[in-house]
Amino acid sequence: AMAHVRRGRKRIRAHANPFSEADVAVPLQPGDIDWKTHFDRKVPCRPNICDVGCGFGGLILALSSILPEDLVVGLEIRPQAVAIVEERLRKAREDGKASNVCVLRCNVMKHFAHYFSKGQLDKIFFTFADPHFKKSNYRRRIINESFLAYYAFALKVGGICYTVTDVEDLYNWQVKHLDAHPLFERIPEKELQSDECFKAMLTMTDEAKKVERNEGSKYAAVYRRVADPAKN
């Protein structure tokens, strides 16, 4: 059965089918996006931090203060979740906060490459992704062999890919694929102890808080984008 999340009286699906046709306007190429309208800036700009599947916006709001000089975009496929994040951002901006954050409705599995140029991102986050437990649905997992090529393209060399889940099977799957990819190198956990973004990923999303309330486990793995060894 599909899990649901209650927000007020509404029930919102915890995840969505990434292969269904959704009525999302998609830019033909990254240069077609006028990012300054999303960030309320007067000069051209583009985000360098991305939260894939940003849910209800807990992490991107935390990142807005942790990374005040950066521009953060949250991508989310569910229209109800996007509307909630937009409202949270509107209220934050009324208080003079979150001017460096925006949210877009996006089907990442179909259209990620339309949004980011080569080496545009410094950090990318995958938090509590849909585990797709059935083996026949593993192809829908947001981190897999083919999609890692897109993420490696968008991350600059030295950029960081953050992952966390409460499902050990999904953690093992993500680690297996990231370990096997020549452009990603795992960062030892001791190096992450002073990383404020790592701490926020573990604690600031709505899902992370739910896992804590339920006394569940969190499994994190963080990787650095490395230079292509074939080009050295």
Phi, psi and chi 1 to 4 in degrees:
 res  aa     phi    psi   chi1   chi2   chi3   chi4
   1 ALA       -  145.4      -      -      -      -
   2 MET   -74.7  129.9  174.1   67.5   75.7      -
   3 ALA   -72.5  148.1      -      -      -      -
   4 HIS  -126.1  156.4  -70.6   76.6      -      -
   5 VAL  -121.9  131.7  178.7      -      -      -
   6 ARG   -89.2  130.4  -79.1 -165.8 -178.7  -84.8
   7 ARG  -126.2  104.8  -55.4  -65.8  -68.7 -164.1
   8 GLY    64.6 -126.3      -      -      -      -
   9 ARG   -91.5  -12.3  -68.5 -173.3  175.5 -177.6
  10 LYS   -84.2  149.3  -72.2 -173.2  176.1  177.1
  11 ARG  -110.7  126.7  -62.5 -179.9   83.2 -156.0
  12 ILE  -117.0  131.0  -60.9  173.6      -      -
  13 ARG   -57.1  138.8  -73.3 -179.5  170.7 -132.1
  14 ALA   -68.8  -27.5      -      -      -      -
  15 HIS  -146.0  171.7  -57.7  -73.8      -      -
  16 ALA  -133.5  160.5      -      -      -      -
  17 ASN   -76.9  113.4  178.3   -0.4      -      -
  18 PRO   -71.4  -13.7   26.3  -33.6      -      -
  19 PHE   -98.7    1.2  -66.7  132.2      -      -
  20 SER   -80.4  154.4   66.6      -      -      -
  21 GLU   -76.8  122.1  -68.3  -58.9  -35.0      -
  22 ALA  -117.2  146.7      -      -      -      -
  23 ASP   -82.5   68.2   54.3  -21.8      -      -
  24 VAL  -111.5  126.8 -176.0      -      -      -
  25 ALA   -71.1  129.3      -      -      -      -
  26 VAL  -120.8  128.8  179.8      -      -      -
  27 PRO   -67.4  146.8   24.7  -32.7      -      -
  28 LEU   -68.8  -34.1  -71.3  175.8      -      -
  29 GLN  -153.4  161.0   55.5 -167.6    9.9      -
  30 PRO   -56.2  -34.8  -26.8   35.1      -      -
  31 GLY   -66.2  -14.0      -      -      -      -
  32 ASP   -80.1  -11.0  -67.7  -18.8      -      -
  33 ILE   -87.7  125.2  -53.6  170.0      -      -
  34 ASP   -91.5   83.6 -174.1    5.7      -      -
  35 TRP   -62.7  -28.5  -72.6  107.9      -      -
  36 LYS   -63.1  -26.1   67.4 -180.0 -174.5  -68.4
  37 THR   -70.6  -32.0   61.9      -      -      -
  38 HIS   -74.8  -30.9  -64.7  -73.5      -      -
  39 PHE  -102.0    4.6  -68.5  108.0      -      -
  40 ASP    55.6   45.5 -161.3   21.6      -      -
  41 ARG  -110.7  155.2  -57.7  -73.6  167.3  105.4
  42 LYS   -92.7  -14.4  -68.2 -177.0  170.4   59.1
  43 VAL  -115.3  154.8  -64.8      -      -      -
  44 PRO   -56.6  142.4  -25.3   35.0      -      -
  45 CYS  -157.5  169.3   60.9      -      -      -
  46 ARG  -155.2  148.4   60.8 -178.2 -166.4  172.4
  47 PRO   -70.6  149.1   25.7  -33.6      -      -
  48 ASN  -120.9    2.4   63.5  -44.5      -      -
  49 ILE  -128.7  134.3  -49.2  -67.8      -      -
  50 CYS  -133.9  130.5  179.0      -      -      -
  51 ASP  -106.9  110.3 -178.6   10.1      -      -
  52 VAL   -84.8  119.7  174.0      -      -      -
  53 GLY    72.8   61.3      -      -      -      -
  54 CYS   -76.7   -2.8   68.0      -      -      -
  55 GLY    60.0 -125.8      -      -      -      -
  56 PHE   -97.3   12.9  -59.7  114.7      -      -
  57 GLY    89.2    8.3      -      -      -      -
  58 GLY   -59.8  -42.7      -      -      -      -
  59 LEU   -72.2  -44.3  179.4   58.8      -      -
  60 ILE   -65.5  -32.5   60.9  173.2      -      -
  61 LEU   -67.5  -38.8  -79.9  163.8      -      -
  62 ALA   -65.4  -42.4      -      -      -      -
  63 LEU   -65.1  -27.3  -66.7  174.4      -      -
  64 SER   -60.3  -33.7   71.1      -      -      -
  65 SER   -92.8  -29.3   55.2      -      -      -
  66 ILE   -69.1  -35.7  -65.5  170.2      -      -
  67 LEU  -122.0   66.0  -55.6  170.0      -      -
  68 PRO   -64.1  -23.3   23.9  -34.1      -      -
  69 GLU   -90.1   -5.1  -56.9  -57.7  -46.1      -
  70 ASP  -101.8  166.0  -63.7  -70.1      -      -
  71 LEU  -114.9  124.9  -65.5  178.8      -      -
  72 VAL  -113.4  129.2 -177.3      -      -      -
  73 VAL  -118.3  134.2   60.9      -      -      -
  74 GLY  -102.9  132.1      -      -      -      -
  75 LEU  -109.0  133.1  -57.0  179.5      -      -
  76 GLU  -148.8  137.0  174.2   57.2   50.9      -
  77 ILE   -87.6  -26.5 -166.9  172.6      -      -
  78 ARG   -86.1  120.3  -63.5  164.9  -63.7  161.8
  79 PRO   -61.5  -34.7   17.6  -28.5      -      -
  80 GLN   -66.5  -38.8  -55.5   98.8  -41.7      -
  81 ALA   -66.7  -41.6      -      -      -      -
  82 VAL   -59.4  -42.8  171.6      -      -      -
  83 ALA   -61.9  -39.1      -      -      -      -
  84 ILE   -65.5  -43.1  -71.2  166.0      -      -
  85 VAL   -64.7  -42.4  178.8      -      -      -
  86 GLU   -58.5  -40.3  -73.0  175.1  -23.0      -
  87 GLU   -67.8  -40.3  179.9   63.1   14.0      -
  88 ARG   -63.4  -40.2  -69.2  179.8   76.4  175.9
  89 LEU   -68.1  -39.1  -67.7 -178.6      -      -
  90 ARG   -60.3  -45.5 -174.8 -174.0   65.6   76.7
  91 LYS   -65.3  -39.9  -71.9  179.1  177.8  175.9
  92 ALA   -64.1  -40.0      -      -      -      -
  93 ARG   -68.8  -31.9  -73.0  179.5  177.5 -176.7
  94 GLU   -62.4  -27.2  -75.3  176.4   -1.4      -
  95 ASP   -92.5   10.1  -65.7  -25.6      -      -
  96 GLY    80.0   18.5      -      -      -      -
  97 LYS  -116.2  170.6  -58.8  172.3 -176.3  173.3
  98 ALA    61.2   26.4      -      -      -      -
  99 SER   -71.4  -12.5   65.6      -      -      -
 100 ASN  -102.9   20.0   61.0  -29.1      -      -
 101 VAL  -131.0  143.7 -178.9      -      -      -
 102 CYS  -145.7  168.1   75.5      -      -      -
 103 VAL  -130.1  142.8   62.5      -      -      -
 104 LEU  -130.3  143.0  -67.8 -179.1      -      -
 105 ARG   -79.9  124.0 -173.1  171.1  178.1 -141.0
 106 CYS  -153.0  136.4  172.4      -      -      -
 107 ASN   -92.3   94.1 -174.0  -27.2      -      -
 108 VAL   -59.0  -39.6  169.3      -      -      -
 109 MET   -65.5  -24.8  -74.9 -165.4  152.0      -
 110 LYS   -99.5  -32.3  -76.2 -172.5  170.5 -177.3
 111 HIS  -129.9   10.8  -56.9  131.5      -      -
 112 PHE   -53.0  -42.4 -177.8   84.1      -      -
 113 ALA   -64.9  -17.4      -      -      -      -
 114 HIS   -77.4  -12.6  -67.2 -111.3      -      -
 115 TYR  -104.8  -23.1  -72.8   84.6      -      -
 116 PHE  -131.8  137.3  -57.2  106.3      -      -
 117 SER   -84.5  169.7  -55.6      -      -      -
 118 LYS   -59.8  127.3 -177.4  176.0  175.1   61.9
 119 GLY    68.9   17.3      -      -      -      -
 120 GLN   -71.2  -33.5  178.0  174.9  -25.4      -
 121 LEU   -95.6  139.7  -62.9  176.8      -      -
 122 ASP   -91.3  -31.8  -69.1  -56.9      -      -
 123 LYS  -145.4  144.7  -61.6  177.6 -172.0  -71.1
 124 ILE  -137.3  137.9 -172.2  168.1      -      -
 125 PHE  -120.3  136.8  -66.1   82.6      -      -
 126 PHE  -127.1  102.8  -59.8   90.4      -      -
 127 THR  -117.7  124.2   64.4      -      -      -
 128 PHE    51.3   52.4  -57.6   97.3      -      -
 129 ALA   -68.2  160.7      -      -      -      -
 130 ASP   -59.8  121.9 -169.7  -24.2      -      -
 131 PRO   -74.7  -18.4   23.4  -30.7      -      -
 132 HIS    42.7   72.9  -69.2  -66.4      -      -
 133 PHE   -63.4  -34.8  -72.6  111.5      -      -
 134 LYS   -67.6  136.1  -72.4 -176.7 -178.4  176.1
 135 LYS   -58.9  -35.5 -159.6  158.5 -168.3  176.0
 136 SER   -66.6  -15.7   60.2      -      -      -
 137 ASN  -104.5    5.4  -72.9  -23.1      -      -
 138 TYR   -56.4  -30.4  -77.4    0.2      -      -
 139 ARG   -62.7  -17.3   66.0 -164.2  177.3   99.6
 140 ARG   -86.3   -7.8  -62.9 -178.6 -179.1  179.9
 141 ARG   -64.7  135.1  -72.4  179.5  166.6  177.2
 142 ILE   -66.3  -25.9 -163.5   71.6      -      -
 143 ILE  -109.3  113.2  -72.8  179.5      -      -
 144 ASN  -151.6  177.4   64.7   40.2      -      -
 145 GLU   -56.0  -45.4 -171.0  175.6   -3.3      -
 146 SER   -74.1  -39.6   54.1      -      -      -
 147 PHE   -72.0  -26.2  -67.3  131.4      -      -
 148 LEU   -60.5  -28.2  -79.8  174.3      -      -
 149 ALA   -62.8  -39.9      -      -      -      -
 150 TYR   -67.1  -43.1  -68.8  115.8      -      -
 151 TYR   -66.8  -38.6  -51.3  144.8      -      -
 152 ALA   -64.8  -36.5      -      -      -      -
 153 PHE   -63.4  -45.3  175.2   84.6      -      -
 154 ALA   -75.9  -28.1      -      -      -      -
 155 LEU   -81.3  135.1  -92.5  176.8      -      -
 156 LYS   -72.5  159.2   72.4  175.1 -172.3 -178.0
 157 VAL   -61.7  128.0  172.6      -      -      -
 158 GLY    95.0  -11.0      -      -      -      -
 159 GLY   -68.2  165.8      -      -      -      -
 160 ILE  -124.8  135.6  -58.3  178.0      -      -
 161 CYS  -108.9  116.5  171.8      -      -      -
 162 TYR  -103.9  133.7  -63.9   80.2      -      -
 163 THR  -134.0  143.9   75.1      -      -      -
 164 VAL  -150.9  144.8   65.0      -      -      -
 165 THR  -151.5  160.9  177.8      -      -      -
 166 ASP  -104.2    9.5   58.3  -27.6      -      -
 167 VAL  -112.3  111.2  178.3      -      -      -
 168 GLU   -61.1  -37.1 -169.9  172.7   12.5      -
 169 ASP   -61.8  -41.2  176.0   63.6      -      -
 170 LEU   -68.5  -40.1 -179.0   62.6      -      -
 171 TYR   -56.6  -47.8  165.2   79.7      -      -
 172 ASN   -62.1  -39.4  -69.3  -27.3      -      -
 173 TRP   -62.6  -47.7  166.3  -83.3      -      -
 174 GLN   -64.4  -43.4  -68.4  176.8  -21.2      -
 175 VAL   -63.0  -42.7  165.5      -      -      -
 176 LYS   -58.3  -45.3  179.9  179.5   79.4  170.6
 177 HIS   -75.0  -38.4  -75.7   82.0      -      -
 178 LEU   -70.2  -40.1  -78.6  157.0      -      -
 179 ASP   -60.5  -36.2  -80.3   -8.7      -      -
 180 ALA   -78.7  -15.3      -      -      -      -
 181 HIS   -85.2  130.3 -161.8  -72.8      -      -
 182 PRO   -68.2  -15.4   22.7  -32.9      -      -
 183 LEU   -99.6    7.1  -60.8 -175.3      -      -
 184 PHE  -127.8  138.1  -71.1   97.1      -      -
 185 GLU  -132.8  126.6 -178.0  178.1   87.8      -
 186 ARG   -68.3  139.9 -171.2  159.0 -175.3 -179.9
 187 ILE   -95.4  123.9  -60.5  174.4      -      -
 188 PRO   -58.3  143.7  -21.0   31.9      -      -
 189 GLU   -60.3  -31.4 -164.4  138.7  -29.4      -
 190 LYS   -64.5  -26.8   64.6  177.2 -174.9  -68.2
 191 GLU   -75.8  -12.8  -72.2 -176.6   31.3      -
 192 LEU   -97.5   -4.8  -60.6  166.6      -      -
 193 GLN   -60.9  -30.1  -62.2  -49.0  -50.2      -
 194 SER   -99.5    7.2   59.2      -      -      -
 195 ASP   -86.5  109.1 -175.2  -27.4      -      -
 196 GLU   -64.8  -30.9  -68.7  -60.0  -43.3      -
 197 CYS   -68.0  -37.9  -64.7      -      -      -
 198 PHE   -62.4  -44.7  179.4   67.6      -      -
 199 LYS   -62.5  -42.4  -66.9  175.8 -170.0  172.9
 200 ALA   -64.6  -40.5      -      -      -      -
 201 MET   -59.2  -37.1  174.8 -176.5   75.1      -
 202 LEU   -78.0  -18.3  -69.3  175.9      -      -
 203 THR  -129.3  -22.1   58.8      -      -      -
 204 MET   -99.8   -9.3  -62.1  -55.2  -66.9      -
 205 THR   -81.6  157.1   70.8      -      -      -
 206 ASP   -60.3  -38.2  -65.4   81.9      -      -
 207 GLU   -65.4  -41.4  -80.6  -66.3  -39.8      -
 208 ALA   -60.6  -41.2      -      -      -      -
 209 LYS   -67.2  -36.4  -68.5  171.5 -177.1  174.4
 210 LYS   -65.7  -41.4 -174.1  172.2   81.4  174.1
 211 VAL   -61.1  -40.4  171.2      -      -      -
 212 GLU   -65.2  -42.1  -77.5  168.9   18.5      -
 213 ARG   -61.5  -36.5  -74.4 -164.4  -57.8  -88.3
 214 ASN   -87.9    3.8  -64.5  -26.1      -      -
 215 GLU    55.6   39.8  -61.6 -177.9   -7.6      -
 216 GLY   -87.0  178.9      -      -      -      -
 217 SER  -101.4  152.8  -60.8      -      -      -
 218 LYS  -122.0  135.9  -62.1  174.9 -163.2  168.8
 219 TYR  -120.6  115.2  -53.8   93.8      -      -
 220 ALA  -116.0  145.4      -      -      -      -
 221 ALA  -145.8  131.2      -      -      -      -
 222 VAL  -125.9  136.8 -179.4      -      -      -
 223 TYR  -129.4  148.0  -72.3   75.9      -      -
 224 ARG  -101.0  137.2 -173.7  175.2  -72.6  109.9
 225 ARG   -75.8  122.5  163.5   71.3  156.6   90.9
 226 VAL  -110.6  164.6  -65.1      -      -      -
 227 ALA   -66.8  153.0      -      -      -      -
 228 ASP   -67.3  113.8 -172.1  -14.3      -      -
 229 PRO   -62.9  -23.4   19.7  -29.5      -      -
 230 ALA   -70.9  -17.9      -      -      -      -
 231 LYS   -98.5   -0.8  -66.3 -175.8  177.6  178.0
 232 ASN   -87.0      -  -69.7  -18.0      -      -
